[in-house]
């Protein structure tokens, strides 16, 4: 053990005093047993009658008493002890001595600044006097309810550690022995003995501490079944997190850690493993404990291991093979408790969040169509009025359409809305000396000319090199017209140097939950609009690929603004790659004419097959 300031014995001998030391308390035996409510301490040093020893303090001329001869009739002056008001003084020629020692009656006494005899205290020069004011003998001395240790000559040891009788003690600056108190990281028991390799109970802090071999207290560590927190306090009735084991533990009222059991703590249930680690985010039998260790009750949990959601009922058990109403909403759980989602349960449908659909439309991709679920969750059939409008449904609930049709899809008048992409300050893709906006305009003008020759009415978002916002402005234009269809004209680019892509791509609207419509909130996912858009795309795409001899890159779904915000059947054409060797072909007038011929042919086929 390393102790600071080991004491060097002071040898300021004032005179030869016979002394006998007070027996020090015996060393405490090592113990690591369970803390108890009573600490076993060593025997307290006892008081001892001191003996006198004649000698002489360092000579002080003030204390020399002259032999005086008095003249006849002269009143002699008093020299000796004098008591007044319960205090003791020493007078020489009727004057009290001050700030000095006085040998009297075979013992030394000290008289202070006011002449009073000091008692049961330490003198200004560091000596201890007893209750009678006498200089004590060397050794242990009990004065004024406190223990002191006097060295040779009666001088008090103070302000440091001292090993006495093989036991370490500590003393305050005033010489008082430490008793039931801390000196830095060391604990001095009631007896003054330094605790070493044992449990101690500090009544001042109302806590147990474990003192390790060498005398320092355990901190942020385990001692058997107990945990000593930062500062050394024993944990009890509380959770602790041990970073070493990366686990949370619970110490009960006795301070022992809870292990291999369920335990209710402040009305919540927790489970602890064999070695006390608190279980988290896992199943324990038919019960589930959350990330905070609490058993799940009346709540949904998602288990990433099973990739499924479960519901834990009031008693902590999971719902299984049943319908269950939670906060007014119905949910269905499978045999092993998994929450059903996005599927039919008999005549009922549960959404992505597991809630049974009520008074709402749902789209079933397996059937490729829409269904409407009533307030009781059952899907409707035949004719059913929704929000004041009549709708037709098949016997299996699949939606046919409005009765009459709200938008009149199919009642076409040979009115085509053409949208040359980009324009003005927006050039689109720019590669190989070509600008996409210029190519788009070239196709538009050729296409408009051919359609007008055939008797079509052609409307457009721009007829010159001007900027038109692509988010809603182009769709607002077409939505205000009686156009049958919307065709947006573009050319493609990979943006990757050296890429060698080619061919034609065609896009139709595909909803994206993360991108909501702004101006087309009703018709954007109308099934007839979607189906007609698909039919328009297939006709134009197949004709262009065939007539132009272009590479077929397919028909795809996308959430482009012009497709999403337009209420009419809408397609977007990507007619070739401007940043690949294909740029030579798409800039050729003859090839552009073939592209236009393909679009016209596809559009005419679309009108021919309209119902």
Secondary structure, DSSP 8 states (H G I E B T S, - for coil): ---TTB--------S---------------------SS-------------------S--GGG--------TT------EEEEETTEEEEEETTEE--SEEEEETTEEEEE-TTS-B--SEE-TTSBEE-TTSBB--SEEEEETTEEEEE-GGGBB--SSEEEETTEEEEB-TTS-B--SEEETTEEE-TTS-B--SEEEEETTTTEEEEE-TTSBB--SEEETTEEE-TTS-B--SEEEEETTTTEEEEE-TTS-B--SEEEEETTEEEEE-TTS-B--SEEETTEEE-TTS-B--SEEEEETTTTEEEEE-TTS-B--SEEEEETTEEEEE-TTS-B--SEEETTEEE-TTS-B--SEEEEETTTTEEEEE-TTS-B--EEEEETTEEEEE-TTS-EEEEES-SS-TT---SEEEEEE--BTTB---EETTEEHHHHHHHHHHHHHHHHHHTT-EEEES-SSS----TTTHHHHHHHTS--SEEEEEEEE----TT-----EEEEEE--BTTB--SS-TTTTT-HHHHHHHHHHHHHHHHHHHHHHT--EEEEEEE--HHHHS-SSEEEEEEEEETTSTTHHHHTSHHHHHHHHHHHHHHHHHHHHT--
